[in-house]
């Protein structure tokens, strides 16, 4: 039974990530991951901590209840309440009933929640756990409130009955000092690219787990040179669940045992005998009935730190900024750095970029774009 329940400390981590996500999604209040990953059980929701408004407390409370499949959880909303207080009550409700989970996929509208039966989540988690048998600990560098994050850093290690260490705030040196023989490190391709260039020496028999966009062969080779023994990849999405995996970046992905192909669709085979037919969020290039390679996203998204962002939509938002005629946003990937967006901005005729205009455009972007959506480099051009 313990393998199918959540300890209060785990729920604290989930709630902290949910609060940060809800504040960003609904209230345009953005918090860097290094900040909200440090929120703990003692973090106050009031003025001495997160300083949430009554409306923000209400929305975050509703999001917490919804995540664990409850329409309502009577969470306290006074200023002295802490994340730990919420976690204790949520843990009680989850122990009473846990039949579904709800997630908000990163879409261009971002409004519709996707709900998965708990049985589906544990079915996926069991499949992931079987791919990672023999691991001693899970070192999680991903937030636990996304579908893939929950499966890889909470459900799968729960089923394995192994310790989970939250390493989202670790530097490469701190990660290296923490790792032990037999550990599993869970990270996104963006982080793996960074670690491939910065990770010091590590112990033997450390395995990596990656999800998000496909990990490239050159990054995998560099990680192995730094001591990572194997790197397994998961394929899935918030809309579908965990669908496939691969052990080598030169090979295609393979469907997990509870999935099958039906033309361009995929079919989940549930333990109760029922099935669910779904269309993958990515273009799929099938090599056999069970193996495939990934094409581009159907909706045009790219990933920054496992967060889907939409360059065309970002371009349109920046193009509405002060003194801007047009904008084109593109993805940049360079060894030793995190993935980033680059914006090529064309200014109105007669304008030249200066510090004041640059600050105005930066403020425009900060008010309208999530941290993952904000370009890290701007190139400015005068209209001809």
Secondary structure, DSSP 8 states (H G I E B T S, - for coil): -GGGS--HHHHHHHHHHHHHHHHHHHH-----HHHHTT--TT-BSSTTTT---HHHHHHHHHHHHHHTT-S------STT-BHHHHHHHHHHHHHH---EEEEE---SS---EEEEEHHHHHHHHHHHHHHTTT-SEEEE-S-TTSHHHHIIIIIHHHHHT-EEEE-TT--HHHHHHH--TTEEEEEEHHHHHHHHHH-----SSEEEEEESS---HHHHHHHHHTTEEEEEEEEEETTTEEEEEES-TTS-EEE-TTEEEETTEEEEE-TTS-EEEE--SEEEEESSSSEEEEEEETT--EEETTEEE-HHHHHHHHHTSTTEEEEEEEEE--TTS--EEEEEEEE-TT----HHHHHHHHHHHHHHS-GGGS-SEEEEEE--
